[in-house]
Amino acid sequence: MIQRKKPDVDIVKDILEALLEAQPSSTFVQSLSFQYEERGGLSKKQLEGLFKKATKIGTIAPGKLATLEAVILKRPTRFKSAPPAIKPFFNPDEKVGAMIDAILAKYPQHKRVLFFLNKFKNNETLSPIEVTELEKFHKLLIK
């Protein structure tokens, strides 16, 4: 809640009343007035909207507009944090890909290694047992 030096002076309420007199059919001003009475204050964005409306009407004293602008500038500006960077769900193991390519270069019809290649291309992780099996094939067939 805002602590005022003079509680009997309420610039926001004065501006809201002046706007309601000038534009009685404005639903924006009516809702701001209702929220100000219910909650006892307005957010920074709401005050900025009120200020833009008030500057368009020439009947409001410039001192009150300047005071409202000072109240707006006093309020903290809240920023939303940036969303986290999207990282891939699956990080392919380059070592496994190299072993599959080396075996298939020499034996292109090897069915088990073709199965591993299919899993690797579909971004599925190879289980530790499958990786050891692939390493065994690589050791027997390539080295």
C-alpha positions in Angstrom: 0.0 0.0 0.0 1.2 3.5 -0.8 2.0 5.7 2.1 0.9 9.3 1.3 2.2 12.4 2.9 -1.3 14.0 2.8 -3.9 11.3 3.1 -6.7 13.8 2.1 -5.1 14.4 -1.3 -5.6 11.6 -3.8 -4.4 12.4 -7.3 -5.4 9.0 -8.8 -8.9 9.3 -7.5 -9.2 13.0 -8.7 -8.1 12.0 -12.2 -10.4 9.0 -12.3 -13.4 11.2 -11.3 -12.4 13.8 -13.9 -12.2 11.1 -16.5 -15.6 9.6 -15.5 -17.1 13.1 -15.8 -15.6 13.6 -19.3 -16.3 10.0 -20.5 -19.1 8.4 -18.5 -19.5 5.6 -21.0 -15.8 4.5 -21.0 -15.7 0.9 -19.6 -11.9 1.1 -19.2 -12.2 4.1 -16.8 -15.1 2.5 -15.0 -13.2 -0.7 -14.4 -10.1 1.2 -13.2 -12.3 3.2 -10.9 -13.9 0.1 -9.5 -10.5 -1.6 -9.0 -9.1 1.4 -7.4 -11.9 1.6 -4.9 -11.9 -2.2 -4.2 -8.2 -2.8 -3.9 -7.0 0.6 -2.9 -4.5 1.0 -5.8 -3.7 0.2 -9.4 -0.8 -1.5 -11.1 1.9 0.3 -13.0 0.4 -0.8 -16.3 -3.1 0.4 -15.3 -1.7 3.7 -14.2 0.1 4.1 -17.5 -3.2 3.5 -19.3 -4.9 6.0 -17.0 -2.2 8.6 -17.8 -2.6 8.1 -21.6 -6.4 8.5 -21.3 -6.0 11.6 -19.0 -3.5 13.3 -21.4 -6.1 13.2 -24.2 -8.6 15.2 -22.1 -7.7 18.9 -21.7 -9.8 19.5 -18.5 -7.3 17.9 -16.1 -4.7 20.2 -14.5 -1.1 19.7 -15.7 0.1 19.5 -12.1 -2.1 16.4 -11.5 -0.9 14.8 -14.7 2.8 15.5 -13.6 2.1 14.0 -10.2 0.5 10.9 -11.7 3.5 10.5 -14.0 5.8 10.8 -11.0 3.8 8.1 -9.2 4.2 5.9 -12.3 7.9 6.5 -12.5 8.3 5.6 -8.8 6.7 2.1 -9.3 9.1 -0.8 -10.1 9.0 -2.3 -13.6 8.6 -6.0 -13.5 10.2 -8.1 -16.2 9.5 -11.6 -17.1 12.5 -13.8 -17.3 13.4 -15.3 -20.6 12.3 -18.8 -21.3 15.1 -21.4 -20.9 16.9 -22.4 -24.0 15.5 -25.5 -25.7 18.0 -28.3 -25.5 17.6 -31.6 -27.4 16.0 -34.5 -25.6 18.4 -36.9 -27.1 22.1 -36.3 -27.6 23.5 -39.0 -30.0 26.7 -40.7 -28.9 29.2 -39.9 -31.6 31.3 -42.9 -30.7 28.4 -45.3 -31.3 27.6 -43.6 -34.6 31.2 -44.0 -35.7 31.3 -47.7 -34.8 28.0 -48.4 -36.7 29.3 -46.6 -39.8 32.6 -48.4 -39.7 31.0 -51.9 -39.4 28.4 -51.1 -42.1 31.1 -49.8 -44.4 32.7 -53.2 -44.3 29.6 -55.4 -43.8 26.6 -53.5 -45.2 24.1 -56.3 -44.7 24.9 -57.0 -41.0 21.3 -57.3 -39.5 22.1 -56.6 -35.9 24.1 -53.5 -36.7 21.4 -52.3 -39.2 19.0 -52.6 -36.2 21.3 -50.4 -34.1 21.6 -48.0 -37.0 17.8 -47.8 -37.2 17.5 -47.1 -33.4 20.4 -44.5 -33.7 18.7 -42.7 -36.5 15.3 -42.6 -34.7 17.0 -40.9 -31.7 16.5 -43.9 -29.4 19.2 -44.6 -26.8 21.0 -47.8 -27.1 20.9 -49.8 -23.8 24.3 -50.5 -22.2 24.0 -54.2 -23.2 23.5 -53.1 -26.9 26.4 -50.8 -26.7 28.7 -53.6 -25.4 27.4 -55.9 -28.1 28.2 -53.2 -30.7 31.7 -52.7 -29.2 32.2 -56.5 -29.4 31.1 -56.5 -33.1 33.5 -53.6 -33.8 36.3 -55.4 -32.0 35.8 -58.7 -33.9 35.0 -57.3 -37.4 37.1 -54.1 -37.7 40.1 -54.5 -35.5 
